[in-house]
Structures are given as C-alpha cells and as structure tokens.
Amino acid sequence: MHGKAKDVFDFFARMERSGISPSDVTYIAILSACSHAGLVDKGRSYFNHMVNVGFVPRIEHYGCMVDLLGRVGYLEEAKELILNMPIKSDDVIWKALLGACKVHKNVEIGRRAAEVLMQLAPHDSGAYVAISNIYASSGDWDAVAEVRLMMKDLDIRKDPGCSWIEIDGVIHEFLVEDVSHPSAKEIHSMLEEISNKLNFEGYRPDTTQVLLKMDETHKESVLHYHSEKIAVAFGLISTTPKTPLQIVKNLRICEDCHSSMKLISKIYNRKITIRDRKRFHHFEHGSCSCMDYW
C-alpha cells in the first residue's frame, strides 16, 4: 500500500529460503502488491504457484486478480474471471471491476457490474456514483440524470469528498469548496499562491476529472477547492518550512490532485503523505511513491 512492491517480493523470497511456509494470507499480500504495481505476469505466476502448492483460492485471491487485471485495463478478462470462478462472487469483487471500468471509461462492462451491485447491495451508494461518473465521462448526461433520479427515489446519498489533517494534536476536517474553517481567509490566500506557482511550473487543470455538467471556468474552480488541496494549504500556513504533511482522504485521490501534489511537494520542499481509499501516496521532490500507478 506504500508502493514498495519490490520489498514484498524480497521478503517472500527470504521466507522461502528460511523454510517458512507461506499461508494463503501471504498470497493475498503478494497478489495485492502485484496489483498496486501493475505486474500482471508476476501476479498470474504467484496465483498459479499458490494453486500448485495446494492452496484453494479464496474470494480474496480472486478479488486481487480482478483488481490486478482491471487496473491495467484487461476488463473483459477480469469479468470472465468473476463469471467463471468456482465460488460465489460478492459485492467487493464486483466493486473492483466497476472501479476499473470507471478508470478506463468502459461503459458496457461498467453497466453490467453496476447492475449486479445494485442487486447485491441496493442501498450502497458506491455503484450508483461509479456508473454515474462513467456515464458523465462519456458525455451521456441523460443516463447520469436517470441514475441520480434513481438515487433520489431510493433516498441514496453520495458520500462527500472529505480530507483530514492533524496539526498540533488537533484534527481539522475539510470538504470540497469548504469555507467554514476559522482560517478560511488565510487558506484561500494560500490556495491562490499555490495556484499561481503551479501555473508558473506549467500545470494546467485537468477538467476531465470534474464529472459535472458546467462550463470550464467553473470546473477549474471546483478542482482548485478539492478537499485535499484545502488541507495541504492549511498545513502549509500552519507549520514551519520543511515540516512533513500527513493527510487522510475518504475517497480515491483524483488525477488532477495527484499531479498537483507532486508539484506542490517540489515547489514547497515538503514531503506530503496522503492516505486515500486505495493506498498511501508519498509525494516528495516532484514525484510519488505510486509511480503514477494507483
């Protein structure tokens, strides 16, 4: 989860050399490492190795393989794996496929995954939000409206994007476009400074990350006030230079914020760690520990 896949493989090799037999949970860690690093062939090899030494794959192992295949865009193969595995699928494994469809903007398989999820967990907002975002990214606003109407009829609410940062033992919470903090004025000034410096470095807002029907100027404004950017701005004005910043976000960080954080870490010479829904991102000197693959 910290982007240290090579260490995982090294430790696994040391375990084997030491005569320590891996458990089925060990293979979950190995397959997860392959998934986070995009190592498809290595993942397939470890999965086959696990079967050959006598382990019967659990739903978690299949989930790792679906996540691995989905992340690299092998969506059809991931779907077939779910449909043909010898155990009953659950909502977690279909969420992995749907999440991959969102990343790769695959409407057809995404719709199928969402339909299954809506049957398995009809009041979980995740499937509705994901398929709505897939429709939005393809410009199908009528389909987006249908999904939102369905959510309204079922009283299903989307979890708002939220980020937390701890300063001097106090946890500060920020939502998108949040202006409720006592230091809102100072935060806004810092966000403006950050924006100017990012533009000087050649940054351009990725408005494709705003899946709402609005003009480009408004989209840029929304990106400017994502919760993790607000948290970072507050961290910069609340700590001494070079102090590392640690932030937790309840959703997956978007590509625009990810690009911004790399530049911010370089511009302000800060190590910024963001724990999003999927993994830890360690931003430092203009790069991220995930190597832009998450």
Order of alpha helices (4+ residues) and beta strands (2+ residues): alpha-alpha-alpha-alpha-alpha-alpha-alpha-alpha-alpha-beta-beta-alpha-alpha-alpha-beta-alpha-beta-beta-beta
